[in-house]
């Protein structure tokens, strides 16, 4: 998984896989998801990311065994 932030547009891109995007779905006016041909999540785009996702406080915690 990769998280990219574009400060010039205040957009965050969260990439979950490298599969080819077959369709983009609008969740709301600021959040879009990309899915592959099987409907699996490929990526999520968040517009106005600082307000929508509270980016300055991003953290990662693994819980339990992998």
C-alpha positions in Angstrom: 0.0 0.0 0.0 1.2 3.5 -0.9 -0.1 6.9 0.2 0.8 9.9 -1.9 -0.1 13.5 -1.0 -0.2 16.3 -3.6 0.0 19.6 -1.7 -0.7 21.7 -4.8 -4.2 20.2 -5.1 -4.6 19.0 -1.5 -5.3 15.5 -2.8 -4.3 12.2 -1.2 -4.1 9.0 -3.2 -4.1 5.7 -1.4 -3.0 2.8 -3.6 -4.0 -0.7 -2.4 -2.8 -2.7 -5.4 -1.2 -2.3 -8.8 -4.1 -3.9 -10.7 -5.5 -2.1 -13.7 -8.4 0.3 -12.9 -11.6 -0.7 -14.6 -14.0 1.8 -13.0 -14.0 4.8 -10.7 -16.9 5.2 -8.3 -17.8 8.4 -6.5 -18.5 7.9 -2.8 -19.2 11.6 -2.2 -18.0 14.8 -3.8 -14.6 14.5 -2.3 -13.9 10.7 -2.2 -13.5 8.3 -5.2 -12.6 4.7 -5.3 -11.0 2.8 -8.2 -11.9 -0.9 -8.7 -10.5 -3.6 -11.0 -12.6 -5.7 -13.4 -13.5 -8.0 -10.5 -14.7 -5.2 -8.3 -11.7 -5.3 -6.0 -10.4 -2.0 -4.5 -7.4 -0.7 -6.3 -7.1 2.9 -5.0 -8.9 5.7 -3.2 -8.6 9.4 -4.0 -9.4 12.0 -1.4 -9.9 15.6 -2.4 -9.5 18.4 0.2 -7.5 15.7 2.0 -6.3 17.8 5.0 -9.9 18.5 6.0 -11.4 15.1 5.0 -8.7 12.8 6.3 -6.8 14.8 9.0 -3.5 14.0 7.2 -1.1 15.6 9.6 -2.0 12.8 12.1 -1.4 9.8 9.8 -0.2 6.7 11.6 0.1 3.0 11.0 -0.4 0.2 13.5 -0.3 -3.5 12.9 -2.6 -5.3 15.3 -2.2 -9.0 15.8 -0.2 -11.5 13.8 0.4 -11.1 10.1 
